[in-house]
């Protein structure tokens, strides 16, 4: 142990200046302050254990005050008196801290997201991570996942509910449940507290996306689209939307490489589909005519409907809905997603097509009596006839002024 000269004072420490070589200022009992040439002031504790001289770091001054350094020295001396190496105690505590961080909710949630995001749509993956980062990680992100109980999870969800985002609160509960179940499967948790919260939040009644389904009003809509005075690209997308009734994102991000206009086929790859299965869209003669005219304008772009700002990006999420608003259709009357409901309703209730044919063309998961999912060529002949009959029917509605 270094020979005790005199107890240090805060004044001595604050006045200590760096020199060419590091300098030790002793406080006694093995505690000293190391002043480095760069000006650092570092607390060190010198001791012997099992016949070997060792040095333990206590931190830097002034973050660790003189009083705190002395307290740590006394704790270390107690360990020594009990035959325990204080350096090993520190290593164990550091390891426990690292383990705690590695088992934290945020670490495991990000691991879960990284494992499964590739199987989701790009927008769903981004939305899921955004919800976690905005509402979950700041509250329970650093908590050991296995220690989180239902009341703690509910308190976090109540914060989301309190700002009027009840739907988001329900969705976050679902996301958290998926993270907990992943932790259970990987041996880092025993149960899912999110499951205990069923019924703890007020029920949320989802709002159905608005759609025009009255044939007479559909005619008005189609005539309005044909008379749209805005961007030709946006107009073409709106004209094609009722003819193919795919999801808005699938339409906006459509690529020329996916189309064979000579065969009147559009094959959407699995990675762009919500169901993660390739989807075939038979194209009516009317759809092919719209696409041929559009190709003269955007055929050199990757996308059928490139953004006005850059051919390297598709139209924005809001471009088509904004065009509907400019034409006078309010959001509680018609949305771009509503073209799907429009087609499904009239094809079934007015034109009488078989529901399984319609559902398959909508890219919903449809199974046969043996439980097997149809592939993209199932009922292809019937679907081709349906799509042409549908386009002809829409032309008839437009003509009925």
Secondary structure, 3 states (H helix, E strand, C coil): CCCCCCCCCHHHHHHCCCCCCCEEEEEECCEEEEECCCCCEEEEEEEEECCEEEEEEEEECCCCCHHHHHHHHHHHHHHHHCCCCHHHHHHHHHHHHHHHHHCEHHHHHHHHHHHHHHHCCHHHHHHHHHHHHHHHHHHHCCCEHHHCCHHHHHHHHHHHHHCCCHHHHHHHHHHHHHHHHHHHHCCCCCCCHHHHHCCCCCCCCCCCCCCCCCHHHHHHHHHHHHCCCCCHHHHHHHHHHHHHCCCHHHHHCCEHHHEECCCCEEEECHHHCCCCCCEEEECCHHHHHHHHHHHHHHCCCCECCECCCCCCCECCCCHHHHHHHHCCCCCCCCCCCHHHHHHHHHHHHCCCCCHHHHHHHCCCCCECCCCCECCCCCCHHHHHHHHHHHHHHHHHHHHCC
